[in-house]
Amino acid sequence: MTLFTAETLHIPSADAGRQGAFAALDAKRSGWDAMNFAALRLGQGRTFEIAIDAFEYVAVIMSGRCNIRTNRGDFEVVGRRDNVFCGLPYALYLPPQTEFEIEAITDDFEFASCWAPTEKEHPPRLIKPGDVELLLLGGGNCSRQMSRVIGSGFPADKLLVYELYTPGGNWSSYPPHKHDTHRTDEKGVVLEAQLKRFSFFKFDRPTGYAYQRVYSADKGSDVTMMARQHDIILMPEGYYSMVSAPGTATYTLNFLAGSTREFAHSDDPDYAWAPDTWTSLDPRLPLVDPGMEVGH
């Protein structure tokens, strides 16, 4: 296991409220070759354009609406939620060697993008709220909601993408679990995937926060970090779990890539008994659903 610290895992927000990029992750900074990330904010009529090199690319619309034009087709009036706490997302998957432009058609338009190197090409695809798989997981104060944007069955090479909602006072990824060692059974079924992961945080209150713990299986590294609005936390290996401050709903946009596109993980055996204590799901769930946006 590699030793890690809060300085290597936690990227505090530098968001000053201006247009343009307000959060970013460079693969070289993270110490892996898997994923890069940027979150951008545009005012109405402003544009962002880029040419994708040897990467697969996904853009998740966090708030507002946009037009997207590419050399592989155009997508008009994409997005409909006003923020991440009032609906399910639109997202766009693009293959390598794609040129595209995003034009904001509402103010305070925000999107987050992740790209990973690939030698394979899959067709571009607009992901709509009806395509998102909504899962309610855990139980009791370990209940949370997963909105799976790009899952194992999606035609992509490496990327997995999901939004996670944790009600105030609840834990996510509990029992703590890991996916840092690729293991299969005698039939080839994946028991644990080797996946790098990072989370981008938002909260339903400006003063919201959460605590993220990441620790190695041998306990040689054990880091607990306080995440605030628009922070990024890396989980390159080891067990992890997160708790949302009481009265504050925590949203994380999560990206993973690695040895397989399965979500297989291993629970920390020290806490494997925890699910036996759960009796029911938190009645606050789901925090978002397909019918929340007016007119849809």
N, C-alpha and C positions, 0 to 999 in steps of 0.2 A: 504494500500500500504506500502511496505517495503521501508525505506529510503536507497538510494544507492549513491555512490560517484564514482569519476573517479578511485580511488584506488581499489574499489571493482569490477568495470566493465571493466577496461582496463588492459590488460596484454601486456606490451611492448615487442618487440622482443629482444631476447638474441642471435640471430643468429650471429655466428662468421665465417660463411662460411665453417665450417668443416663438415665432414660426420657424420651421425647419426641424432638424433632428434634435430631439430632447432626451434620447437615451441610445446607447450604442454598445456593441460588444464585438471586438475583433478576435478572430479565432487565434491569432498569435498571442494576444494578451491572455487568453484563457488557457493556453498551453495544450490545446488540441487542434486538430485539423478539420473538425467536423462542421461547425456552425458559426455563422456570423449573424449579427442582429442590428436593426436600427428601428427606432420609433420616430415618426415624423408628424408634424402638425402643419396644416396649410389653411390659409384663409380662402374665402370664396373667390374663384377665378384663378387662383395660383396653381402652378403645375410642378410636378416632379418627374424627371425622366432619367432612364438608365438603360444601359445595354448589358444584359446578363451574359457573362462569359461561360466558363465550364461549370456552371452551378445549376441546381434546381432551386426554385425560388417560390416562396409563398408570402402573400400579403394578407393580413387579417385586418378587416375594417373595424376599428374600435368605436368610432363615432362619426356621424355625418354621412354624406353621400358624395359620390364621385363618378366621373366618366373615365374609363380606362381604354386606351388605344394601344394596340400592339401590332407587330408585323405578322402576327398569327391570328388576328381577329380583334374586333372591338367589343367592349362591354359597356353599356350605357346605364346610367342611374343605378350604380352599385352601392349597396348599404341602405339601412333604414333606421337603425337604432340611434338614439341621441347620445348614449353612453353605454358602457359595458354592463351596467346594472339594469338596463331596461329592454333587453332582448337578446336574441341569438345572433351570431355573426354572419356576415358575408365574408368570403375569402377567395383569393385567386391563386391557383397553382400554375406556374410557368416553367417550361423546360429550358435547358441551356440554349444559348445563342438566340435569345429573344430580346427584342427592343421594345420598350413600352414607355408610355407616359400616363401619369395619373393627374387628372384635373379635378380639383375640389369644386363642388357645386353648392356647398353649404359652408358657413363659417365654422371655425373650430373643428375642421375635419382632421381626424387622427387615424393613422394606420401603423401597424407594426409588421416588419418584414424579417424573414430569416432565409438564409441561403447556405447551401452545403454543396461541396464539390461532387460532381458525378460525371460518369462517362456514358450514362444511359439517358434515353429520351422518352418521356411519356407525354401524352397530349396535354395541352393547356386545358384548364377546367375551372369554371366559375362555380364555387361552392356556395349554396344558398342556405338560409336558415333551416329549410325543410330537409336538407342533406345532413345536418349536424345530429349526431347521436347523443341523446341526453341520458345520462346515467346518474342514479342516486346511489351513493356508496356509503358503507360503514353503518353506524348506528349510534344512538345516544348522542353524547357530545363529541363523537368522532364522525358524525354525519357530514357529508359534503356532496356537492354536485359537480359532475364532470360533463362538459360539453365537448365531445370529441369531433374536432374539425377535420383532421386527417388521421384516420386510423389505419389498422393493419391491412384492411382490404382495399384501401385507396391506391390507385396505380401511381406510385412514386418509387423512388429508389431508396432514399434513406430517411427522409423527414417524417416525424410523427408530431402532431400538433393538437393540443387541447386547452380549453379554458377551464379553470377550476374555481369554484365558488365555495368559500368556507364561512358559514354564519359566525357572528360574533361569539366568542367564548369557545368555539369548537376547534378541534384538531383535524388536520388533514394528513394523509399519508401515515396513518396510524393503524396498526402497529408500525413503527419505523421499518422501512423496507429499502432494499437496494437492488440495483440491476447493473453490476459491474463485472460480472464473470459469465461468459457464455457457457451454459451447461445444457445438455440434452440427455434424455433417457435412452434406453437401448433401442427404442423405435424411432429415435430422432426427434421426438417431441421436445420443444424448447421448455426447459424448466426455469431457466433464468437467462435473460438477455444481457448483453454487454452494451449499455446505452449511456451516452453522455446526456446530461439534461441541464437546462437553466430555466429560471422563472423570472418573469417581469411582473411587477406588483402594481396594483391599483386598489384604492379603498373607497367605500361609499361616503366617507367623511374625510375632510382635509387633514384632520389630526389623527387619522387611523394608522395603525401599525400592526405588525405581526412579528413573531419570533420564529426563525428558521434554525433548526439544528441539523448539522451534517457531521457524521462521525464514521471513522473507519471500523471495519469489522474487528480488527485487533485492538481497538480503542487507543491506538497510537496517536490519532488525531481526533479531536472533538471540539467543534466550533459551534457557538450559538450566536446568531446575528439578529439585530432588530432591523426589519425591512420597513421602509416608509414609501410614500407615493413615488412611483417610477424608478424604484431601485431594481437592480438585477442581482440575482444570487445564482451562482454556479453550483452544480452538483455533479462533478466529474466522476465520482465514485463514492462508495460507502453508503451507510444507512442515512436516511433523512426523514424528518417530520416537521410539521409547522403548526403553530397555534395562532388563532386570530384574536386580537384584543376584544374584550367584552364590549358589546354595543357597536362593533365595527365589522361590516362584512368585508372579507378579503377576496380580491380577484387576482388570480395569477394566470398569465398566458405562458404556457409551457411548450418548449420545443425539445425534441429528443432525436438522436441519431446514433447508430452504432452497428452492431454485428447482425441485427435482424430487425424486422419491423413488427415484432411481437412485443406486447407490453409485459411479458413475463418477469416477475420479480420474486425476491426472497424476503420474508419477514425476519426481523431480528428475533431469534428464538427466545430471548429473555422476556419478550412481550407478546408471545404468540397466544397467551391465554386471554388477552384483552377482548377479542370478539365474542367470547363466551359470556361476557357481562352485558352485552348490548341486547336490549329488548325491543326497540323500535327505532325508526328513523326520526330525526328532528322534524317536527311538524312545520317548521319554517321553510322547508324545502318543497319544491324547487324555488330558488331565489329568482331565476329568470326562466321564462318559457316562451314558446312560439307565439302566444297570443297577447303578449304584453304591449307591443307597439300599436298605437292607435291606427285604425284603418287596415290592419292586416290580420 
